Amino acid sequence: MKLSDYVAQFLAQQGIKYVFAITGGAAVHLIDSIAKTPGISYICPQHEQTGAMAADAYARVTGNLGAAISTSGPGATNMITGICCSYYDSVPTLYITGQVASFRLKRDMGIRQNGFQETDIVDMVKPITKYAVLVSDAANIRYELEKAAFIAKSGRPGPVLVDICDDIQRSDVDPDHLRKFTPDSPEPNDQKLSQSIDACIKLLNESKRPLLVLGWGVHLSHARREAQQLADLLMIPVTMTWGLKDLLPDDYPGLVASFGTHGTRYGNFAIQNSDLILVIGSRLDTHLTGTPFSTFARGAKKIIVDIDRNELNKFSSFDVNIDIPIHSDAKTFIRELILRQKKIKILNISGWTTWLAQCRARFSVSDSQDKQHHNVDPYLFVESLADQSSEGDIFVIDSGCAVAWMLQAFKCKKDQRLLSAFNNTPMGYALPASVGASFAIDKRPVICITGDGGLQMNIQDLITIIRHNLPIKIFLLNNHGYSMVQQTQEQWLDSRYEATSIEGGLGFPDFVSVAKAYGFDVINIIDNNELTRSIKEALSKPGPVFCNVEISPEARVIPQVKFGRPIEDSEPILSRKEFLGTMIVQPLDVSLH
């Protein structure tokens, strides 16, 4: 059979229904084969970057491999930003690129390029993939595809790239005689894990102010149900990182709001006052901990569960002691801990839970810092959107203020999903990722939250939504500038908004007219009084909807920690003296009034 047909069949056998593909001279055979293969189809985005991002979101929603195809040279290099999204968020994706014919490769000639549009994409993406390989021999195709797929989904997941020469794609192969890949058996770690769990239970039973922290790794290990069971079992305060914010509904007992440099005051108070944190599936990056790391949960014993040993070892570089580092898959650890539930006897934490309840009541995430300005308060928008949304809704969120406002203020309902490229955070992710997410759920509705800067990055893929009549509801938070960066300029550069405002060099179109030109049903929201009615209208309309939400350029993310500061510096409402009085060095019954 033709090798490109074999590739298409392999993708279909992986359970991939849609491949996001932009054609080119070195990709025509791959795409033609997908078109002929039952059970799989290709979708044409308008840019290779958006194809890569759509594949990334497809994988996040399905929990299976996402896939994208591009041609050689610029087609391949255009995918890099999307590949980074998968790499830094550990998303299993398979990127396939066409390459020039094997007899045109420059190999070791010392020249920059031999074949037309030849680019050494494999070496370019090695630092941002788990595996990248050039296939210049047809006999290796089965081995390399099976190896790539296995690596993408095993251990800490991530992207892989297979670069296939054009002449190899059109060669003939006999599938029954192709070399196959056989993975090595993992080394057992049962005894060490058992000892670590026993030590973990001992610290839990001794704690007075415990906090369970659940991260994106819980989702990646397909342990969402088990994590909910663990939270029910432990009955201690629980918080989730942004990547897993959608795990528990907002009314879950003991739920603590988000923490970190762009988290909530309440969430940061909880972290900083805890005496034990059990962290499962989060690498605790500086966005969560502030800097230096030694100031994070400084009075708490720390138990960290991570599948990546390097993430556990990194803390020694910060001169920080982790009391119990546990190298384990999140699902395996949670299941083993639940099996030992009779040993767990957490006592005397009523003072802790009462104090946290007081904090939650006092420190609302939406103190509505924009009421003195015109247009829509972003925090009121997020609250209204949450109120009008339904159980099971999927939200895809862009970077900058959009993701901060949403993750600070959104109140999740049962089975909702909140997706973003949390660690790479490229402007322009939300629109193509919404396309990928919608195809992942058989073209059902998806809610896209983007900013004016982000939309401009990939605005061309508005036509992809219209072309396939995807019921994506786009909410454009239109504040006429890059306000997240403006906030940094206010902190460091005396509010000189160079390259972040219209006065500083930016230009923006009339988005309402642009959306209409693409064929969207358009809604315009210009003040807070219109929020409930207009959001309800946007969500209830069939088909694609574009909703322009006019946000004041002065609206900011509050609280926010200045870069380089510990998370207790999150612009507290309290005076500095009163704020420090709530720290762990004081009795828990300290008055908050």
C-alpha positions as CSV (number, residue, x, y, z in Angstrom):
1,M,0.0,0.0,0.0
2,K,1.0,3.6,-0.4
3,L,2.9,4.8,2.7
4,S,0.8,7.9,3.1
5,D,-2.3,5.7,3.2
6,Y,-0.6,3.7,6.0
7,V,-0.1,7.0,7.9
8,A,-3.7,7.9,7.5
9,Q,-4.9,4.5,8.7
10,F,-2.5,4.7,11.7
11,L,-4.1,8.0,12.7
12,A,-7.6,6.6,12.4
13,Q,-6.6,3.6,14.5
14,Q,-5.5,6.0,17.2
15,G,-9.1,7.2,17.5
16,I,-8.4,10.6,15.9
17,K,-11.5,11.7,14.0
18,Y,-10.1,15.1,12.7
19,V,-6.7,16.2,11.6
20,F,-6.0,19.9,11.2
21,A,-4.0,20.3,8.0
22,I,-2.7,23.0,5.7
23,T,-1.5,21.6,2.4
24,G,1.7,22.3,0.4
25,G,3.9,20.4,-2.0
26,A,5.4,18.2,0.6
27,A,2.0,17.4,2.3
28,V,-0.3,16.7,-0.6
29,H,0.0,12.9,-0.4
30,L,-0.7,12.8,3.4
31,I,-3.8,14.9,3.1
32,D,-5.1,13.0,0.0
33,S,-4.7,9.7,1.9
34,I,-6.7,11.1,4.9
35,A,-9.4,12.1,2.5
36,K,-9.7,8.5,1.3
37,T,-9.5,6.9,4.7
38,P,-12.8,5.9,6.5
39,G,-13.3,7.3,10.0
40,I,-11.0,10.3,9.7
41,S,-11.3,13.7,8.1
42,Y,-9.1,16.8,7.6
43,I,-10.1,20.3,8.6
44,C,-8.4,23.3,6.9
45,P,-7.4,26.1,9.2
46,Q,-6.1,29.3,7.8
47,H,-2.6,29.2,9.3
48,E,-0.3,26.4,10.4
49,Q,-0.1,28.0,13.9
50,T,-3.9,27.7,14.2
51,G,-3.8,24.2,13.0
52,A,-1.3,23.3,15.7
53,M,-3.4,25.1,18.4
54,A,-6.6,23.4,17.2
55,A,-4.9,20.0,17.5
56,D,-3.7,20.9,21.0
57,A,-7.2,21.8,22.2
58,Y,-8.7,18.7,20.5
59,A,-6.3,16.6,22.6
60,R,-7.2,18.6,25.8
61,V,-10.9,17.9,25.3
62,T,-10.8,14.3,24.2
63,G,-7.9,13.1,26.4
64,N,-6.6,11.4,23.2
65,L,-4.0,12.4,20.7
66,G,-4.5,15.6,18.7
67,A,-3.0,15.7,15.2
68,A,-2.0,18.4,12.7
69,I,-0.2,18.3,9.3
70,S,1.8,20.9,7.4
71,T,4.2,21.0,4.6
72,S,7.9,21.6,4.8
73,G,9.8,24.8,5.5
74,P,7.6,27.7,6.5
75,G,4.6,25.4,6.9
76,A,6.5,23.4,9.6
77,T,8.1,26.4,11.3
78,N,4.7,28.1,11.5
79,M,3.5,25.3,13.8
80,I,6.1,25.9,16.5
81,T,4.1,28.2,18.8
82,G,1.3,25.7,18.9
83,I,3.7,22.9,19.6
84,C,5.0,24.9,22.5
85,C,1.5,25.1,23.9
86,S,1.4,21.3,24.0
87,Y,4.9,21.0,25.4
88,Y,4.6,23.3,28.3
89,D,1.1,22.0,29.3
90,S,2.0,18.4,28.7
91,V,-0.6,17.8,26.0
92,P,-0.3,14.6,23.9
93,T,-0.2,15.7,20.3
94,L,1.2,14.3,17.0
95,Y,2.5,16.8,14.5
96,I,3.3,15.5,11.0
97,T,5.3,17.5,8.6
98,G,6.2,16.9,5.0
99,Q,9.9,17.2,4.1
100,V,11.7,17.4,0.7
101,A,12.5,14.2,-1.1
102,S,15.2,12.2,0.6
103,F,17.6,12.5,-2.3
104,R,17.3,16.3,-1.9
105,L,18.3,16.5,1.8
106,K,21.4,18.6,2.5
107,R,22.5,16.0,5.1
108,D,26.1,16.7,6.0
109,M,27.1,18.8,3.0
110,G,27.5,21.9,5.2
111,I,25.1,24.0,3.1
112,R,22.1,25.8,4.4
113,Q,19.6,24.2,2.1
114,N,19.5,21.8,-0.8
115,G,15.9,20.9,-1.6
116,F,13.4,23.7,-2.2
117,Q,11.8,24.8,1.2
118,E,14.0,22.4,3.0
119,T,14.2,23.2,6.7
120,D,15.6,21.0,9.5
121,I,12.4,21.1,11.5
122,V,13.5,18.1,13.6
123,D,16.4,19.8,15.2
124,M,14.4,23.0,15.6
125,V,11.7,21.4,17.7
126,K,13.7,18.9,19.7
127,P,13.8,21.2,22.7
128,I,10.0,21.6,22.7
129,T,8.9,18.0,21.9
130,K,9.3,14.7,23.7
131,Y,10.4,13.1,20.4
132,A,11.1,14.3,16.9
133,V,12.3,12.2,14.0
134,L,12.9,12.4,10.3
135,V,11.7,9.4,8.3
136,S,13.8,9.1,5.2
137,D,13.5,5.3,4.9
138,A,10.0,3.8,4.3
139,A,10.9,0.7,6.3
140,N,10.9,2.7,9.5
141,I,7.5,4.3,9.2
142,R,5.5,1.9,11.5
143,Y,8.3,1.9,14.1
144,E,8.5,5.7,14.2
145,L,4.8,6.3,14.3
146,E,4.2,3.8,17.0
147,K,7.1,5.1,19.0
148,A,6.0,8.7,18.6
149,A,2.4,7.9,19.7
150,F,3.6,5.9,22.7
151,I,6.0,8.6,23.9
152,A,3.3,11.3,23.4
153,K,0.9,9.6,25.7
154,S,3.2,7.9,28.3
155,G,4.7,9.3,31.4
156,R,4.4,13.0,31.4
157,P,2.6,13.5,28.1
158,G,3.6,16.0,25.4
159,P,4.0,16.7,21.7
160,V,5.9,14.6,19.2
161,L,6.8,15.4,15.6
162,V,7.3,13.0,12.6
163,D,8.9,14.6,9.6
164,I,8.4,12.4,6.4
165,C,10.2,12.9,3.1
166,D,8.0,13.5,0.1
167,D,9.3,10.6,-1.9
168,I,8.9,8.3,1.1
169,Q,5.2,9.3,1.5
170,R,4.5,8.1,-2.1
171,S,6.5,4.9,-1.8
172,D,4.9,1.4,-1.5
173,V,5.1,-0.6,1.8
174,D,3.9,-3.9,3.0
175,P,2.3,-3.3,6.5
176,D,2.8,-6.9,7.5
177,H,6.6,-6.7,7.1
178,L,7.2,-3.3,8.6
179,R,9.3,-3.1,11.8
180,K,7.2,-2.5,14.8
181,F,7.9,-0.6,18.1
182,T,7.9,-2.5,21.4
183,P,8.2,-0.2,24.5
184,D,10.3,-1.1,27.5
185,S,8.5,-2.3,30.6
186,P,8.5,0.3,33.4
187,E,10.4,-0.5,36.6
188,P,8.1,-1.3,39.5
189,N,8.1,1.4,42.3
190,D,5.4,-0.1,44.6
191,Q,7.5,-0.4,47.8
192,K,8.8,3.1,47.7
193,L,5.4,4.6,46.8
194,S,3.8,2.7,49.7
195,Q,6.3,4.1,52.1
196,S,5.8,7.6,50.8
197,I,2.0,7.3,51.2
198,D,2.3,6.1,54.7
199,A,4.5,9.1,55.5
200,C,2.0,11.4,53.8
201,I,-0.8,10.0,55.9
202,K,1.2,10.6,59.1
203,L,1.7,14.3,58.2
204,L,-2.0,14.7,57.2
205,N,-3.1,13.3,60.6
206,E,-0.8,15.7,62.4
207,S,-1.8,18.8,60.6
208,K,-4.1,21.5,61.9
209,R,-4.3,23.6,58.8
210,P,-4.0,21.2,55.8
211,L,-4.7,22.2,52.2
212,L,-5.1,19.9,49.2
213,V,-3.8,21.4,45.9
214,L,-4.8,19.7,42.7
215,G,-3.2,20.5,39.4
216,W,-3.4,19.9,35.6
217,G,-1.6,16.6,36.0
218,V,-4.7,15.1,37.5
219,H,-6.5,15.7,34.2
220,L,-3.6,14.4,32.2
221,S,-3.6,11.1,34.2
222,H,-7.3,10.7,33.6
223,A,-7.9,10.9,37.4
224,R,-10.6,13.6,37.6
225,R,-13.1,11.2,39.1
226,E,-10.5,9.8,41.6
227,A,-9.5,13.3,42.6
228,Q,-13.1,14.2,43.4
229,Q,-13.3,11.0,45.5
230,L,-10.1,12.0,47.4
231,A,-11.5,15.5,48.1
232,D,-14.7,13.9,49.5
233,L,-12.7,11.5,51.6
234,L,-10.2,13.9,53.1
235,M,-12.8,16.7,53.8
236,I,-10.0,19.3,54.1
237,P,-9.9,22.6,52.2
238,V,-9.1,22.1,48.6
239,T,-7.9,24.4,45.8
240,M,-7.0,23.8,42.2
241,T,-4.5,25.4,39.9
242,W,-5.8,27.3,36.9
243,G,-5.4,24.2,34.7
244,L,-7.8,22.2,36.9
245,K,-10.1,25.0,38.1
246,D,-13.1,23.2,36.5
247,L,-12.7,20.0,38.5
248,L,-15.1,21.0,41.3
249,P,-18.2,23.3,41.2
250,D,-18.0,26.6,43.0
251,D,-20.4,25.4,45.7
252,Y,-18.2,22.5,46.7
253,P,-17.8,22.4,50.5
254,G,-14.3,23.7,51.5
255,L,-13.4,24.9,48.1
256,V,-10.7,27.6,48.2
257,A,-10.3,30.2,45.4
258,S,-7.3,30.3,43.1
259,F,-3.9,31.3,44.4
260,G,-0.7,32.7,42.8
261,T,0.6,35.9,41.4
262,H,-2.7,36.4,39.5
263,G,-4.9,34.5,42.0
264,T,-7.2,35.8,44.7
265,R,-6.4,37.3,48.1
266,Y,-8.4,34.6,49.8
267,G,-6.6,31.8,47.9
268,N,-3.2,33.3,48.8
269,F,-4.2,33.8,52.4
270,A,-5.1,30.1,52.5
271,I,-1.8,29.0,51.1
272,Q,0.3,31.3,53.3
273,N,-1.5,30.2,56.5
274,S,-1.5,26.5,55.9
275,D,0.7,24.1,57.9
276,L,0.6,21.3,55.3
277,I,0.0,21.3,51.5
278,L,-0.5,18.1,49.6
279,V,0.2,19.0,46.0
280,I,-0.9,16.5,43.3
281,G,-0.2,17.0,39.7
282,S,1.2,20.6,39.8
283,R,4.8,21.6,39.2
284,L,4.4,24.7,41.3
285,D,5.7,27.2,38.8
286,T,6.6,30.8,39.8
287,H,3.2,32.0,38.6
288,L,1.8,30.0,41.5
289,T,4.4,30.5,44.1
290,G,5.7,34.0,43.5
291,T,9.4,34.6,44.1
292,P,11.5,33.6,45.8
293,F,10.1,30.1,46.3
294,S,11.1,30.1,49.9
295,T,8.3,32.6,50.7
296,F,5.6,30.2,49.3
297,A,3.6,28.4,52.1
298,R,6.6,29.2,54.2
299,G,5.2,27.7,57.4
300,A,3.8,24.6,55.7
301,K,5.2,21.1,55.3
302,K,5.1,20.2,51.6
303,I,4.1,16.9,50.0
304,I,4.5,17.1,46.2
305,V,3.4,14.3,43.8
306,D,4.7,14.6,40.3
307,I,5.3,12.1,37.4
308,D,8.3,14.1,36.3
309,R,11.3,13.5,38.5
310,N,13.0,16.6,37.2
311,E,10.2,18.8,38.6
312,L,10.8,17.3,42.0
313,N,14.5,17.7,41.8
314,K,14.3,21.3,40.8
315,F,13.5,22.5,44.3
316,S,17.0,21.7,45.5
317,S,18.2,24.4,43.1
318,F,16.0,26.9,45.0
319,D,17.5,25.7,48.3
320,V,14.0,24.6,49.3
321,N,13.2,21.4,51.2
322,I,10.2,19.3,50.1
323,D,9.2,17.2,53.1
324,I,7.9,14.3,51.0
325,P,8.6,14.3,47.2
326,I,6.7,11.5,45.5
327,H,7.5,10.4,42.0
328,S,4.3,9.0,40.8
329,D,1.4,9.3,38.3
330,A,-1.4,11.2,39.9
331,K,-4.0,8.5,39.4
332,T,-1.8,5.8,40.8
333,F,-1.0,7.9,43.9
334,I,-4.6,8.9,44.5
335,R,-5.9,5.4,44.2
336,E,-3.3,4.1,46.6
337,L,-4.1,6.8,49.1
338,I,-7.8,6.1,48.9
339,L,-7.1,2.4,49.6
340,R,-5.5,3.5,52.9
341,Q,-8.5,5.7,53.9
342,K,-9.0,3.8,57.2
343,K,-5.5,5.1,58.3
344,I,-6.5,8.8,57.6
345,K,-7.7,10.5,60.8
346,I,-7.5,14.3,60.3
347,L,-8.6,16.0,63.5
348,N,-9.1,19.4,65.0
349,I,-9.3,21.6,61.8
350,S,-12.6,23.4,62.6
351,G,-10.7,26.6,63.5
352,W,-9.0,26.5,60.2
353,T,-12.1,25.9,58.1
354,T,-14.0,28.6,60.1
355,W,-11.1,31.1,59.5
356,L,-11.1,30.3,55.8
357,A,-14.9,30.8,55.6
358,Q,-14.4,34.3,57.1
359,C,-11.7,35.1,54.5
360,R,-13.9,33.9,51.7
361,A,-16.8,36.1,52.9
362,R,-14.7,39.2,53.2
363,F,-12.4,39.0,50.2
364,S,-14.7,38.9,47.2
365,V,-12.8,38.4,43.9
366,S,-14.9,41.0,42.2
367,D,-14.6,44.2,44.2
368,S,-15.7,45.7,40.9
369,Q,-12.7,48.0,40.4
370,D,-14.2,49.4,37.2
371,K,-17.4,51.0,38.4
372,Q,-15.9,54.4,38.2
373,H,-15.1,53.9,34.5
374,H,-17.4,53.7,31.5
375,N,-18.3,50.5,29.6
376,V,-18.4,47.0,31.1
377,D,-16.7,45.9,34.3
378,P,-14.8,42.7,33.3
379,Y,-15.4,41.1,36.7
380,L,-19.2,41.6,36.4
381,F,-19.0,40.2,32.9
382,V,-17.4,37.1,34.1
383,E,-19.9,36.7,37.0
384,S,-22.8,37.2,34.6
385,L,-21.3,34.8,32.1
386,A,-21.0,32.1,34.8
387,D,-24.6,32.7,35.9
388,Q,-25.9,32.4,32.4
389,S,-23.8,29.3,31.5
390,S,-25.0,25.7,31.7
391,E,-23.5,22.6,33.2
392,G,-21.2,20.9,30.8
393,D,-20.2,24.1,28.9
394,I,-16.7,24.3,27.5
395,F,-14.9,27.6,27.7
396,V,-11.7,28.4,25.8
397,I,-9.8,31.4,27.0
398,D,-7.0,33.5,25.5
399,S,-4.0,35.0,27.4
400,G,-3.5,38.3,29.2
401,C,-6.3,39.9,31.2
402,A,-8.9,37.5,29.6
403,V,-7.5,34.5,31.4
404,A,-6.8,36.3,34.6
405,W,-10.3,37.8,34.9
406,M,-11.9,34.5,34.0
407,L,-9.9,32.3,36.3
408,Q,-10.2,34.7,39.2
409,A,-13.9,35.3,39.0
410,F,-15.6,32.5,37.1
411,K,-17.8,30.3,39.3
412,C,-17.8,26.8,37.8
413,K,-20.8,24.6,37.5
414,K,-20.9,20.8,37.3
415,D,-18.9,19.3,34.4
416,Q,-17.8,22.6,32.9
417,R,-14.4,22.8,31.2
418,L,-12.1,25.9,31.2
419,L,-9.3,25.6,28.7
420,S,-6.3,27.8,27.9
421,A,-2.7,27.5,27.0
422,F,-1.8,28.1,30.6
423,N,2.0,28.1,30.4
424,N,2.9,29.3,26.9
425,T,0.0,31.7,26.9
426,P,0.3,33.0,23.4
427,M,-2.0,35.8,22.2
428,G,-4.4,34.3,19.7
429,Y,-4.8,30.8,21.2
430,A,-8.5,30.9,22.0
431,L,-10.0,31.2,18.5
432,P,-8.3,28.2,16.9
433,A,-8.5,26.2,20.1
434,S,-12.2,26.8,20.1
435,V,-12.4,25.2,16.7
436,G,-10.4,22.2,17.9
437,A,-12.6,21.9,21.0
438,S,-15.8,22.1,19.0
439,F,-14.7,19.3,16.6
440,A,-13.6,17.2,19.6
441,I,-17.2,17.2,20.8
442,D,-18.8,16.6,17.4
443,K,-19.4,20.3,16.5
444,R,-21.3,21.2,19.7
445,P,-21.2,24.7,21.2
446,V,-18.0,26.1,22.6
447,I,-17.6,29.5,24.3
448,C,-14.5,31.5,23.3
449,I,-13.2,34.3,25.5
450,T,-10.6,36.4,23.7
451,G,-9.1,39.9,23.8
452,D,-8.7,42.5,21.0
453,G,-4.9,41.8,20.8
454,G,-5.4,38.0,20.8
455,L,-8.1,38.1,18.2
456,Q,-5.9,40.1,15.8
457,M,-3.2,37.4,16.0
458,N,-5.4,34.7,14.4
459,I,-8.4,36.6,13.2
460,Q,-8.3,34.8,9.8
461,D,-9.7,31.7,11.4
462,L,-13.1,33.4,11.9
463,I,-13.8,32.0,8.4
464,T,-13.0,28.4,9.6
465,I,-15.9,28.8,12.1
466,I,-18.2,30.1,9.4
467,R,-17.1,27.5,6.9
468,H,-18.1,24.6,9.2
469,N,-21.0,26.5,10.8
470,L,-19.5,25.7,14.2
471,P,-21.8,26.9,17.1
472,I,-18.9,28.8,18.8
473,K,-19.9,31.9,20.8
474,I,-17.1,34.4,20.8
475,F,-16.9,37.0,23.5
476,L,-14.4,39.7,22.6
477,L,-13.2,41.6,25.7
478,N,-12.4,44.7,23.8
479,N,-10.3,47.1,25.9
480,H,-8.5,48.7,22.9
481,G,-5.0,47.7,24.0
482,Y,-2.7,45.2,25.8
483,S,-3.8,46.0,29.3
484,M,-2.0,43.2,31.0
485,V,1.3,44.6,29.7
486,Q,0.1,48.1,30.5
487,Q,-0.2,47.0,34.1
488,T,3.5,46.0,34.1
489,Q,4.4,49.3,32.5
490,E,2.5,51.0,35.3
491,Q,4.6,49.1,37.8
492,W,8.0,49.6,36.2
493,L,7.9,52.3,33.5
494,D,5.8,55.2,34.9
495,S,2.8,54.2,32.8
496,R,4.5,54.8,29.5
497,Y,2.3,52.6,27.3
498,E,4.7,52.0,24.4
499,A,3.5,49.3,21.9
500,T,0.5,48.5,24.2
501,S,-2.0,51.2,23.3
502,I,-3.4,53.0,20.3
503,E,-1.4,56.1,21.3
504,G,1.7,53.8,21.7
505,G,1.5,52.5,18.1
506,L,-1.2,49.8,18.0
507,G,-4.0,49.7,15.6
508,F,-7.4,47.9,15.8
509,P,-10.2,47.5,13.3
510,D,-13.9,47.9,13.8
511,F,-14.4,44.3,15.1
512,V,-18.1,44.4,14.8
513,S,-17.9,45.2,11.1
514,V,-15.2,42.6,10.6
515,A,-17.3,39.9,12.3
516,K,-20.3,40.8,10.1
517,A,-18.2,40.7,7.0
518,Y,-17.2,37.1,7.9
519,G,-20.8,36.2,8.4
520,F,-21.3,36.2,12.1
521,D,-24.5,37.1,14.0
522,V,-23.2,40.0,16.1
523,I,-24.1,41.4,19.5
524,N,-22.6,44.6,21.0
525,I,-22.4,45.1,24.8
526,I,-21.4,48.6,25.9
527,D,-22.4,48.8,29.6
528,N,-23.1,46.6,32.7
529,N,-26.9,47.0,32.4
530,E,-26.9,45.0,29.2
531,L,-24.9,42.0,30.5
532,T,-27.5,39.6,31.6
533,R,-29.8,40.1,28.6
534,S,-27.1,40.1,25.9
535,I,-25.1,37.1,27.3
536,K,-28.3,35.1,27.5
537,E,-29.1,36.1,23.9
538,A,-25.6,35.2,22.7
539,L,-25.6,31.8,24.3
540,S,-29.1,30.9,23.1
541,K,-28.6,31.7,19.5
542,P,-27.9,28.8,17.1
543,G,-24.8,28.8,15.1
544,P,-21.8,31.1,15.3
545,V,-22.1,34.3,17.4
546,F,-19.7,37.2,17.8
547,C,-20.3,39.3,20.9
548,N,-18.2,42.5,21.3
549,V,-17.9,43.5,25.0
550,E,-16.6,47.0,25.4
551,I,-14.2,47.1,28.4
552,S,-12.7,50.3,29.7
553,P,-9.0,50.6,28.8
554,E,-8.4,51.4,32.5
555,A,-9.7,48.1,33.8
556,R,-7.0,46.0,35.5
557,V,-6.4,42.6,37.0
558,I,-6.8,43.0,40.8
559,P,-5.2,41.6,42.8
560,Q,-1.9,41.1,41.0
561,V,1.6,40.5,42.4
562,K,4.4,42.6,41.0
563,F,7.0,40.5,39.2
564,G,9.6,39.2,41.6
565,R,7.5,39.5,44.8
566,P,6.1,36.8,47.1
567,I,2.4,36.1,46.7
568,E,1.4,37.8,50.0
569,D,2.2,41.1,48.2
570,S,-1.0,40.8,46.1
571,E,-2.2,44.3,46.7
572,P,-4.0,43.5,50.0
573,I,-7.1,45.5,51.0
574,L,-5.8,45.3,54.6
575,S,-3.0,47.6,55.7
576,R,0.4,45.9,55.7
577,K,0.4,45.6,59.5
578,E,-3.1,44.2,59.6
579,F,-2.3,41.9,56.7
580,L,0.7,40.4,58.3
581,G,-1.4,39.9,61.4
582,T,-3.3,37.3,59.5
583,M,-0.2,35.3,58.9
584,I,0.5,31.9,60.5
585,V,2.7,33.5,63.2
586,Q,-0.5,34.8,64.9
587,P,-3.4,32.8,66.4
588,L,-6.0,31.6,63.9
589,D,-8.8,33.4,65.7
590,V,-7.4,36.8,64.8
591,S,-10.2,39.2,63.9
592,L,-10.7,40.0,60.3
593,H,-12.8,43.1,61.2
